[in-house]
Amino acid sequence: MKLLVIIQHRSEFWEAPAWFDQKLRRDFPGLKIVRFSTRDGREEELDDAEIIFTWVLKPEQFQRAAKLKWIHCPAAAVNQLIFPELVKSDVVLTNGRKVHGPAVAEHVLALIFAMAKNLPYAMRLQAKHV
């Protein structure tokens, strides 16, 4: 079974960390993992990929991936992957929606507390040594 990891972003924060591939190889020794850090060469790898871990897949790339069974998108939203060819297919599409929920909720609560305590104003005063 072959997994393509195509998680590229201009910010390293949004890319899969180096340990991700190592852990997958350890936990799933029969899985062939191909990771892309650039856009070069990925089109040829689509031909026999059965799993793709990616933010986005274009319809023409999907057409090329004849053996594809599963796409996982780590984002909560998958609207960029909803195109007619995928919807009509038997390919399973999953996402990271439930992974992001607690972190977003914690962030919102932190912002509410910051505003309730007027932290932006307090920080300005502190910077002026008032």
C-alpha positions, 0 to 999 in steps of 0.5 A: 500500500502506498501513501503520498504525504503532500502537506506543503505550506509557506509556513513550516508550522502547517507542514507535517513534522519530520517525525510524522513519516518515521512514526507511520513507518514504525507503526505501519511497516508494510506502508510505502510512504512517499513525502513531497517537500516540493511540487516536483515529481508528485504527478507520477507518484499519483498513478499508484497511490492508494492513500493521500494525505494532503490539503488539496487535490485538483480534479486532474490529479484525482483522475490520474490517481486510479488506485486511490481509496482514501484522502485525508485532509488535516484541515477542518474544511474540505471544500477545496476537495469537493468536486464532482469526480470525487463525490461520485467516486468510492474514494473515502474523504476524511478530515481533521475537524474534531482535532481542531475543535478543542484548540479553537475553543481554548483560543476563543476562551483565552481571547474572551478572558483577555478582553474581559481583563482589558489586556491590550490596554494593560500591555500598552500601559506596561510598555510605558511603565505606567 
